Amino acid sequence: MTAVPALPRLAVTPGEPAGVGPELVARLAATPIAADLVVIADPDLMARAARAAGVALRIEPYDPERRVALRAPGTLRVLATPLRAPEQPGKPDPRNAFYVLNTLARAADGCLAGEFDALVTGPVQKSSIADTGEPFSGHTEFFAERAGADVVMMLASDTLRVALATTHLPLAEVPAAITRERIERTLRIVARELTAKFGIARPRIAVLGLNPHAGEGGHLGREEIDTIVPAMDTLRAEGLDLLGPLPADTAFVPAMRARYDAVLAMYHDQALPVLKSEAFDRTVNLTLGLPFVRTSVDHGTALELAGTGRADPASLVAAAGMALDLAGRKAGRGTRDE
């Protein structure tokens, strides 16, 4: 009799315990997703979240030695990590900031050791962590430091992938941050990861200009001429397939989108409104450049919905689905032309 192969093991961190993350994880567990879901959390927190979400959840202790070949919907394995203080829905407690950081550290270390096949993260409350004095600017930077990796933030739906040259910077600081070195580094990572994680043999990447009309030949800014184009020329000589620099106001029309596999935007709000306006509930945040697969919801802690059972799990379900797909490619499904 042929043995049933073990399911891919997904580590899941619910994020802020006073937010919607734990409820979303409970609702993810209620789906028939073909994964061994291991949530790194306080078991009692997950039980309370399941009740708030109206989910009949069977919580099992996590044993890393036991591989799971089948998982019934409503079953969730929990790697127990105790809260520092009882959660109050909608009211983050800085005492639990260290609990959140502990869950992230355990998840990252497990991925680096090969214990987990991929990591899916729920939303954290950065202000609560900052209140403790701990340096924390976000998941992306935390995992990059933990893994010693150079990373790029990408947001993706089933129809569009957008990488960012700069992330959470004030707009006034963006032009100085757009350097040839940054553009070249970012595009190399994006190209490499589109092949490694998405299986695209020769990725085509559209690069947006920084200024309106991509600088209008220098009349609306010289960043394109002095920085972006020279960086692109260097990378084209290395064999990268690059389009642009394109004006952001026309880069997303259907005729242009058929010509590329991903977009590199110069700053956060240059391209993300397009992505979120068409696929808010299907958009996934992923970190390129890590030695493991990490995906995340593309929304915040939604404190006003915590404890109500009304939070929509669609983004977490999409993040888990993408994590499974990317982990499968990493396991050796090969590459394809797109």
C-alpha positions in Angstrom: 0.0 0.0 0.0 1.4 3.4 -1.0 2.0 5.8 1.9 0.2 9.1 1.8 2.8 11.9 1.6 2.9 14.4 4.4 1.2 17.7 4.0 3.4 20.9 3.7 3.9 22.3 7.1 2.9 26.0 7.3 3.9 28.0 10.4 1.4 30.7 11.1 1.8 33.7 13.5 -1.4 35.5 14.4 0.3 38.8 15.2 -1.2 41.3 17.6 -3.3 39.3 20.1 -5.8 42.2 20.6 -6.4 42.4 16.9 -8.2 40.3 14.3 -5.3 38.0 13.6 -6.1 35.2 16.0 -9.7 35.1 14.7 -8.5 35.0 11.1 -6.2 32.1 11.8 -9.2 30.2 13.4 -11.2 30.8 10.3 -8.3 29.7 8.1 -8.2 26.5 10.1 -11.9 25.9 9.3 -11.1 25.8 5.6 -10.1 22.6 3.8 -6.6 24.0 2.9 -4.3 21.1 2.2 -1.6 22.1 4.8 -0.4 21.1 8.2 -1.2 24.4 9.9 1.0 25.1 13.0 0.1 28.3 14.7 2.7 29.7 17.1 0.5 31.3 19.7 -1.1 30.9 23.2 -3.5 28.0 23.0 -6.1 29.7 25.3 -5.9 32.8 23.0 -6.7 30.6 20.0 -9.6 29.0 21.8 -11.1 32.4 22.7 -10.5 33.6 19.1 -12.3 30.6 17.7 -15.3 31.2 19.9 -15.4 34.9 18.8 -15.2 33.9 15.2 -17.9 31.2 15.6 -15.5 28.4 14.6 -15.6 25.0 16.1 -11.8 24.5 16.5 -10.0 21.4 17.6 -6.7 22.5 19.1 -3.9 19.9 19.2 -0.4 20.4 20.7 2.3 20.6 18.1 4.8 17.7 18.0 7.5 18.5 15.5 8.3 14.8 15.1 4.8 14.0 13.9 4.2 14.7 10.2 0.6 15.0 9.2 -0.8 13.4 6.0 -4.4 14.5 6.4 -6.0 17.4 8.2 -9.7 17.7 8.9 -11.1 21.3 8.6 -11.3 22.8 12.0 -8.1 21.2 13.2 -5.2 23.3 14.3 -1.9 22.4 15.8 -0.5 24.9 18.3 3.1 25.5 19.2 2.4 26.9 22.7 3.8 30.4 23.3 2.3 32.0 26.4 0.9 35.5 26.5 2.5 38.0 28.9 -0.9 39.5 29.8 -4.6 38.6 29.0 -5.6 40.1 25.7 -8.5 42.6 25.5 -9.9 42.8 22.0 -9.2 46.2 20.4 -6.8 47.3 23.2 -3.2 46.3 22.6 -1.1 45.8 25.7 2.6 46.6 25.4 3.3 43.7 27.7 2.4 41.4 24.9 4.8 42.9 22.5 7.5 40.5 23.6 5.1 37.6 23.1 4.6 38.8 19.5 8.3 39.0 18.9 8.8 35.6 20.4 6.3 34.1 18.0 8.1 35.7 15.0 11.5 34.6 16.2 10.4 31.0 16.7 8.7 30.9 13.3 11.8 32.3 11.5 14.2 30.0 13.3 12.0 27.0 12.5 11.9 28.0 8.8 15.7 28.5 8.7 16.1 25.0 10.2 13.8 23.4 7.7 11.2 22.5 10.4 8.5 24.5 8.5 8.0 24.7 4.7 6.8 28.3 4.7 5.6 31.1 7.1 2.4 33.0 7.0 2.1 36.1 9.2 -0.9 37.9 10.6 -0.8 41.7 11.3 1.2 43.2 14.1 0.6 46.4 16.0 3.9 48.2 15.5 3.1 51.0 17.9 2.6 48.5 20.7 6.0 47.1 20.1 7.6 50.6 19.8 6.1 51.5 23.2 8.5 48.9 24.8 11.5 50.6 23.3 12.3 47.5 21.2 13.6 48.5 17.7 11.1 47.1 15.3 10.1 48.6 11.9 8.2 45.7 10.6 8.1 42.0 9.7 10.2 42.4 6.6 13.1 44.0 8.4 12.8 41.6 11.4 13.1 38.5 9.2 15.9 40.1 7.1 18.0 40.6 10.2 17.1 37.2 11.6 18.2 35.5 8.4 21.0 37.8 7.5 19.4 38.4 4.1 19.0 41.3 1.7 15.3 41.5 1.0 12.7 43.3 -1.1 9.0 43.8 -0.3 6.6 42.6 -3.0 2.8 42.7 -3.0 1.0 40.4 -5.4 -2.4 39.4 -6.5 -3.4 36.7 -9.0 -3.0 39.4 -11.8 -0.3 41.8 -10.7 3.0 41.8 -8.8 4.5 45.0 -7.5 8.0 45.3 -5.8 9.1 48.4 -4.0 12.4 50.2 -4.3 11.6 52.1 -1.1 9.1 51.2 1.5 7.9 53.2 4.5 9.7 56.5 3.9 8.2 60.0 4.1 7.7 61.2 0.5 10.2 64.0 1.0 13.0 61.4 1.6 12.3 59.2 -1.4 14.3 61.1 -4.1 17.6 60.9 -2.1 16.9 57.2 -1.4 16.6 56.4 -5.1 20.3 55.5 -6.0 21.8 53.4 -8.7 23.0 51.0 -6.1 19.5 50.6 -4.7 17.9 50.1 -8.1 20.4 47.6 -9.2 20.3 45.6 -5.9 16.5 45.6 -5.9 16.1 44.5 -9.5 18.6 41.7 -9.2 16.7 40.3 -6.2 13.3 40.7 -7.9 14.6 38.9 -11.1 16.2 36.1 -9.2 13.1 35.5 -7.0 10.7 35.6 -9.9 12.6 32.7 -11.3 13.2 30.9 -8.0 9.8 31.4 -6.3 7.4 32.0 -9.2 9.1 29.7 -11.8 9.4 32.3 -14.5 12.4 31.4 -16.5 13.1 34.8 -18.0 11.2 37.4 -16.0 10.2 40.7 -17.6 10.2 43.6 -15.2 8.7 47.0 -15.8 10.5 49.9 -14.0 8.5 53.0 -13.1 10.0 56.5 -13.3 10.0 58.6 -10.1 8.6 61.8 -11.6 5.4 62.5 -13.6 5.7 61.4 -17.2 9.0 59.6 -16.1 10.6 63.0 -16.0 9.5 64.3 -19.4 13.1 64.2 -20.8 14.5 66.0 -17.7 11.9 68.8 -17.7 10.1 67.3 -14.7 13.1 65.9 -12.8 16.4 64.3 -13.7 16.3 61.1 -11.5 15.3 59.0 -14.5 18.2 60.3 -16.6 20.9 60.5 -13.9 20.0 57.4 -11.8 17.3 55.0 -13.1 18.3 54.7 -16.7 22.0 54.1 -16.0 21.1 51.4 -13.4 18.8 49.7 -16.0 21.5 49.9 -18.6 23.9 48.1 -16.3 21.4 45.4 -15.6 20.4 45.0 -19.3 24.1 44.3 -20.0 23.9 41.5 -17.4 20.9 40.0 -19.3 17.9 41.3 -17.3 14.8 41.9 -19.4 13.7 45.4 -18.3 11.0 47.8 -19.6 11.0 51.5 -18.9 11.3 53.7 -17.1 7.6 54.0 -17.5 5.2 56.8 -16.4 3.2 55.4 -13.5 0.0 56.8 -14.9 0.1 54.6 -18.0 2.1 51.6 -16.8 -1.0 49.7 -15.5 -3.2 49.9 -18.6 -4.0 46.4 -20.0 -1.8 46.8 -23.1 1.2 47.5 -20.9 0.5 44.8 -18.3 0.6 42.2 -21.0 4.3 43.1 -21.5 5.7 42.4 -18.0 5.6 39.9 -15.1 6.2 42.4 -12.4 6.6 46.1 -11.7 9.2 47.9 -9.7 7.7 51.0 -8.1 9.9 53.8 -6.7 7.8 54.4 -3.6 5.0 52.9 -1.6 2.0 54.8 -2.8 3.1 55.0 -6.5 1.7 51.5 -7.4 0.0 50.0 -4.4 -3.3 52.0 -4.8 -3.7 50.3 -8.2 -3.1 46.9 -6.7 -5.4 47.4 -3.7 -8.2 49.0 -5.6 -8.6 46.0 -7.8 -7.7 43.1 -5.5 -7.7 44.3 -1.9 -9.0 41.0 -0.5 -6.7 38.9 -2.7 -3.5 40.9 -2.2 -0.6 39.2 -0.5 2.6 40.7 1.0 5.7 38.6 0.5 9.3 39.0 1.3 11.7 38.4 -1.6 15.3 37.4 -0.8 14.7 35.3 2.3 16.0 31.7 2.4 12.5 30.7 3.2 9.0 31.5 1.9 7.2 34.2 3.9 3.8 35.6 3.0 1.4 37.9 4.9 -1.9 39.6 4.9 -2.0 43.0 3.3 -4.0 44.7 6.0 -3.6 45.9 9.6 -4.8 44.7 12.9 -8.3 46.1 12.5 -8.7 46.7 16.2 -12.3 48.0 15.8 -13.3 44.5 14.5 -11.4 42.4 17.0 -13.7 40.2 19.0 -16.7 40.7 16.8 -16.2 37.8 14.4 -16.8 40.0 11.4 -13.2 40.2 10.1 -12.8 38.9 6.6 -10.2 36.1 6.3 -9.8 36.4 2.5 -6.3 38.0 2.6 -5.0 35.4 5.1 -6.5 32.6 3.0 -4.8 34.1 -0.1 -1.5 34.4 1.8 -1.7 30.8 2.9 -2.5 29.6 -0.6 0.4 31.6 -2.1 2.8 30.2 0.6 1.8 26.7 -0.4 2.3 27.4 -4.1 5.7 29.0 -3.6 6.8 26.3 -1.2 5.9 23.7 -3.8 8.0 25.5 -6.4 10.9 25.6 -4.0 10.5 21.9 -3.4 11.3 21.3 -7.1 8.4 21.8 -9.5 10.8 23.6 -11.9 10.4 26.7 -13.9 8.2 27.8 -16.7 8.1 30.6 -19.3 5.4 33.2 -18.9 
